[in-house]
């Protein structure tokens, strides 16, 4: 599968934007509930990671609409998958994703 070309400079800029988002009140409010966007499990807010639903490597941006709180396990498993690919992965595992 071919992904869009993302330069090192673009990746660095998006990662810096993600760091800024993590420092924002918006992000603190998002993680306060301690719920993973993908599995719905409750975890301590400090253990939630910022996941790009459309990964930076696949052309995603560090915006509020593309960044969600995820537990480390889901974030590590999702890696560079797009949302539709992640859903297909969960379906193959027999896991029903919560809305």
C-alpha positions as CSV (number, residue, x, y, z in Angstrom):
1,X,0.0,0.0,0.0
2,X,1.3,3.4,-0.9
3,X,1.0,6.3,1.5
4,X,1.2,10.0,0.7
5,X,4.7,11.5,0.8
6,X,5.3,13.2,4.2
7,X,8.5,15.1,4.5
8,X,10.6,15.0,7.7
9,X,9.9,18.7,8.1
10,X,6.1,18.2,7.8
11,X,6.3,15.3,10.3
12,X,8.4,17.5,12.8
13,X,5.9,20.3,12.5
14,X,2.9,18.0,13.1
15,X,4.6,16.4,16.1
16,X,5.3,19.9,17.5
17,X,1.6,20.8,17.0
18,X,0.7,17.6,18.9
19,X,2.9,18.6,21.8
20,X,1.1,21.9,21.9
21,X,-2.3,20.2,21.8
22,X,-1.2,17.9,24.8
23,X,-0.4,21.1,26.8
24,X,-3.8,22.7,26.0
25,X,-6.9,22.9,28.2
26,X,-8.8,21.2,25.4
27,X,-6.6,18.1,25.7
28,X,-6.8,18.1,29.6
29,X,-10.6,18.1,29.3
30,X,-10.5,15.3,26.7
31,X,-8.5,13.0,29.0
32,X,-10.2,13.9,32.3
33,X,-12.8,11.2,31.9
34,X,-10.0,8.6,31.5
35,X,-11.7,6.8,28.6
36,X,-9.9,5.3,25.6
37,X,-11.5,6.4,22.3
38,X,-11.0,3.0,20.8
39,X,-11.8,0.3,23.4
40,X,-13.8,2.5,25.8
41,X,-11.8,1.2,28.8
42,X,-11.3,3.5,31.8
43,X,-7.7,4.2,32.5
44,X,-6.0,6.9,34.6
45,X,-6.0,10.1,32.5
46,X,-2.2,10.4,32.8
47,X,-1.9,7.0,31.0
48,X,-3.9,8.1,27.9
49,X,-1.8,8.9,24.8
50,X,-2.7,11.2,22.0
51,X,-3.5,9.2,18.9
52,X,-3.8,10.6,15.4
53,X,-6.9,8.9,13.9
54,X,-5.3,9.5,10.5
55,X,-1.6,9.0,11.3
56,X,0.9,11.7,10.5
57,X,2.8,9.2,8.3
58,X,-0.4,8.8,6.3
59,X,-1.0,12.5,5.8
60,X,-2.9,13.2,9.0
61,X,-2.6,16.5,10.9
62,X,-2.3,17.4,14.6
63,X,-5.8,19.0,14.9
64,X,-8.5,18.6,17.4
65,X,-10.6,16.7,14.9
66,X,-7.9,14.2,14.2
67,X,-6.5,13.6,17.7
68,X,-8.2,11.4,20.3
69,X,-7.2,9.9,23.7
70,X,-6.1,6.3,23.5
71,X,-4.8,3.8,25.9
72,X,-1.3,2.7,25.2
73,X,-2.4,-0.8,24.2
74,X,-4.8,0.5,21.5
75,X,-2.4,3.1,20.3
76,X,0.4,0.5,19.9
77,X,-1.9,-1.9,18.1
78,X,-3.3,0.7,15.8
79,X,0.1,2.1,14.7
80,X,-0.3,3.6,11.2
81,X,-3.8,2.2,10.4
82,X,-6.6,4.5,9.1
83,X,-9.9,4.4,11.0
84,X,-11.5,2.1,8.4
85,X,-8.5,-0.3,8.6
86,X,-8.6,-0.3,12.4
87,X,-12.3,-1.2,12.3
88,X,-11.5,-4.1,9.9
89,X,-8.7,-5.2,12.2
90,X,-11.1,-5.3,15.2
91,X,-13.7,-7.1,13.1
92,X,-11.2,-9.8,12.2
93,X,-10.5,-10.2,16.0
94,X,-14.2,-10.4,16.7
95,X,-14.2,-7.2,18.7
96,X,-17.2,-4.9,18.4
97,X,-16.1,-1.2,18.6
98,X,-18.1,1.0,20.9
99,X,-19.6,4.3,19.5
